[in-house]
């Protein structure tokens, strides 16, 4: 007789108050790296970046172009014309596929509507070859600076279960406002479900 085994994974939901973050404090220099807001004509470079790590949502140029057609924008750190770190910014209604990096390949999702003054960051990734160079901090602060004058007050990030990324976020006044959970029930098959806590002020589940 099979036993039911329930596994639950919790990851942080982090909020940044864009207007209050002191981006000059401890900001790592970019050096040979450069920050860039990509457009749809650069879809192939974005797809190559994600394909290297097995993220199927962005594995082809066509899939990346579809993201742009839906109003999403890719922000990246570049070294010698190569994307070495990046994230996506979304506004309005977003289908959040999973609350953790481990589950990004799953097809389960939750639809969320963000407030007009709030943007959502997803698929935050740093190339393994370049970790340890403060690229996540550099990218995060560059994105915050780029939205200061655009009537955007908050950035919401889910899926943070990497302690170094969480520490970087808190260093720049990111606040943990809740948790996303993934629950998997094992018997013969995996059953995946998720719930985003702390809706209301920044988003509503729809």
N, C-alpha and C positions, 0 to 999 in steps of 0.2 A: 504494500500500500504506500502510495506517494504522500509525502507531507507537503503542506503548503509553506513556502519560505518567502517572507516579505523583506525586500531590501529597499531601504530609503536613503536617498542621497540629497543632502541639503547644500545649496550654494547661496552665496550672498547676493542681495540686491543692494547696489550702492548708488547713492544720489550725490551729484555735485551741484552746488549752487554757483553757477557760472559767474555771477556778479560779485561774489564774495571771495572766490579763490584767489589767493595771492600767487600768481604764476611766476613772479620774479624770485620767490624764495626757493633757493636750492635748485633752480632750474638747470638741468644738465645741458651743457653745450652740445650743439648738433655736430660740430666738427666736420668730418667728411660726409656725414649723412645730411639729407635734406628732406624737409616735410613737403608734402604735395597733396592737393585735392585733385583727384583724378576725374576725368570725364569719360563719356561713353566710347570715345575713339581709342581709349587705352585699355579696352576690355580684355584683350589677349594677355597683357602683362599681369592683370589681376587674376585671371583664371589660372595662369601658370603658377602663381604664388600659392593659391589655395589647393590646386591639384596636387602639388608636391606633398601635401599633408593629408590628402584623402578626403577633403571636404567636397562632397558631390554637388552641393548647391551652386558652387561657382566653378565647376570643373571645365566648363567650355565657354568660349567667347559669347555664344548665344545666351547662356544662362546669366552671365554678368550683364549683358545688354538688357535683358529682361528686368533685372534689378533697377537699372537706371530708368527704364520706361515706367516703372512703378514709383519713381520719385526718390529712390535711395541713392546715397552717394558714398563712394569709397575714399577714405583718407589713408595715406600711407607714408612710411619712411623709406627713402630710396638711397641706395649706395651703388654708384657706377651703373645707373639705369636699371638696377635690379631692386624689386620690392623686397624688403627684409622685415617689415612689420606693417600691420594694417588693421583697419576696422571699418565697419559699415555704420552709417548714421541713417536713421529712419525717423519719419514724422507721421503723425496721424494714426491711421489704422495699420497695425503690424501683426503678422502671423508669427508668433514666437514659437519656433519649432521645438526647442528643448532648453532647459535651464542650465545645462552644463556642457562643457566641451565633449565629454565622453558620449553624450547622447545626440550630438549634432547630426549624426547620420540617420537618426530615426525620422520617420515621417509624421509622427504625432506632433500636434501643434495646438496652441491656444491663441485665439484672436483677442487683441488688446487695442483699445483706442487711447492714445496719449493726449494729454491736454495740449492746448495751442502753444503754451510756453515751455513745453518739454520735448526733448528729443531722446531717442533710444539708440544705444550703441550695442552692436552685436558682432559676433565672430571676430573678437579681438585676438590677434595672433602675432607672435614674434617668431621669426625663423630660428630654429634651434641652433644653427651655426653662429648666430649673432646675439644670443642671450648673454646677459652679464654686462651689456653695454648701456643699460638704462634706456633702452629703446621704447619700452612701454611708457615710461614717464615722459619721455620726449614727445611721443605721439599724443598722449593724453592731454598734455598741457598745450600743445599746438592746436589741437581740436578745440579745446576750451577757448583759447584766444580767438580762433576764427569765428566763433559764434557770439562773442561779447556784444556786438552791435547789431544783432539780428532779432531782437525782441525774444530771445530764448533765455530762460532763466535756469533751466535744469537739464542735466544729462543723467539718464538712468542706465545703469549697466547691470545685467544679470549674468549668471554663470561664473561668478568669481569664486573659484575654490582653490586657486593657486595662491599660497600665502604671500609670495613675493609681490604679486600683482595687487593683492589686497593691501599690503603694507604701503606700496607706492600710491595707491588711491587715497589711503588715509593721510599720508604725508601731505597731500595737496587738498586737505579738508574734505575729502569724500566721506560720506556718512553711511554706515550700514543701516538701512531702513527696513529690512525684512529679509526673507529667505524664499527661494524657489525650491520646490521639492520634486524629486522624481521617485515614484514608488513602483517597484517591479515585483509582481507576484509570480512565483515559479511553481509550476506543476509539470505540465507537458510543454507549455509554451510560455514565452515572456509576455506579460501584460504591462504596458507602460502607461502611466498617467502622470499628470503634473498639475500643480496649482501655484499660482503666483499670489503671495501674501502682500498685504498693505496696498490694496487698490484704493481709489478714491480721489485724493488730491492730485495725483500725477497721472493716473490712468484708470480706466474701467475695463473689466473683463466683459467681452461681448460674445 
